[in-house]
Amino acid sequence: MRPGAAPRRPVAQESGVGRRHRPDYWLPLLSTALLGIGLVVIYAISPGLAGQNNVGENYFVSKQLIAIALGIIAFFVMANVPLSFWRSIQKPLIIIAGVAALAVRLVGEEVNGAYRWIQLGGMSFQAVELIKFALLIWLASFLADRIQRGELGSFDRALKPMLFALGVIGVVVALLQSDFGSTAVMVAMMAAMAFVAGMPLKKVLMVGGIVAIGGVLLIASTPYRRERLATFMNPERDCQNAGYQACQALIAVGSGGVFGLGLAQSVQAYGYLPEAQNDSIFAIYAEKFGFVGVMVLLGLFMALFARMIKIIEHTPDIFSRLVVTGILAWLSTQALINMGAMLGVLPLKGITLPFISYGGTSLLFITGVVGMAFQVSRYTSYGRINTNNYGQNSSQSPADRRGNGRTYYPPVSRRP
């Protein structure tokens, strides 16, 4: 080293860490398969939907094709825009998301007691998807910064800001928009990202307890949520009114049997099952393709999530690793809530099934964040990192010293 020169920052001792390589093409392949299944189901139920809404027979298919085309564009854009760009504009993202959330309440359309959509001419926009994305970027950046500063275990510097963010989400999304399902998705994102970052488990559980108490209070304070909970506990008590959708969903799933009724043989899509193209599309799919079809769909989702887990395990950049963790929690929790509601194991939440449900906003953001995971997969490393950016041995990482048993992946000098 030359006299007076700044010391060179230590990096991982593995050659090729952080270098661009062949991405994980299973992500777009599996996503395309899921999009194809959703399009086939929308096509099959379009005649019934068209009759109920007094539109042309190809209306819903055409709109879904446009949404898929925009989603593909979003995938390629997000796959090529560096994650550092989104990190650099996290504050404007939060401001825009906040304005959109307030606009939903002020000028949005009320549907079944919930405010979720902003009408823009002939199009509609679901603000909560933008809120999820802003949360994803902000929290990944926040936790990565706290790890680098050694403040992840601090209540004032780490846990308090996260509790404040949870409170804001509870007020804006759960209370003002009456969207408890999306609130649950964002809580799952925060819990998963905090856990993977290495936050002490007792603090994660403490936050979980606070969220549970808040959820009970929100349910108790809103008549339609209490009604939904009572319907979930016993949907058969009022199948003609409050339990109508739950009962019809179970009828659709049960009617599918082992192999399904067939692509053109759906009964529930013709005015019996509400929101057949959106919230209830899993029940329609089960009716058409039966148990075998459901297993195929679950297999595709599990394969997609497994690829994301592999990316998480081999991403040396902590910010990118947290981003993919948040994406995984986002998609998996949303799929779990939607399917669970249609199977009667979870209350109805009015949340879409990723890739499958009809609609533009959700599809646009879901394909976009999968594009982000695809970009991160170009920089994964499959060897062991021997030292972190502070020259410490990885076995003596902050996470290991806390004794939580989770692997710590420090940031490296180059990331997407």
Secondary structure by P-SEA (a helix, b strand, c coil): ccccccccccccccccccccccccaaaaaaaaaaaaaaaaaaaaaaaaaaaaaccccaaaaaaaaaaaaaaaaaaaaaacccaaaaaaaaaaaaaaaaaaaaaaaaccccccccccccccccccccaaaaaaaaaaaaaaaaaaaaaaacccccccccaaaaaaaaaaaaaccccccccaaaaaaaaaaaaaaaaaacccaaaaaaaaaaaaaaaaaaaaacaaaaaaaaaaacccccccccaaaaaaaaaaaaaacccccccccccccccccccccccaaaaaaaaaccaaaaaaaaaaaaaaaaaaaaaaaccccaaaaaaaaaaaaaaaaaaaaaaaaaacccccccccccccccccaaaaaaaaaaaaaaaaaacccccccccccccccccccccccccccbbbbccccccc
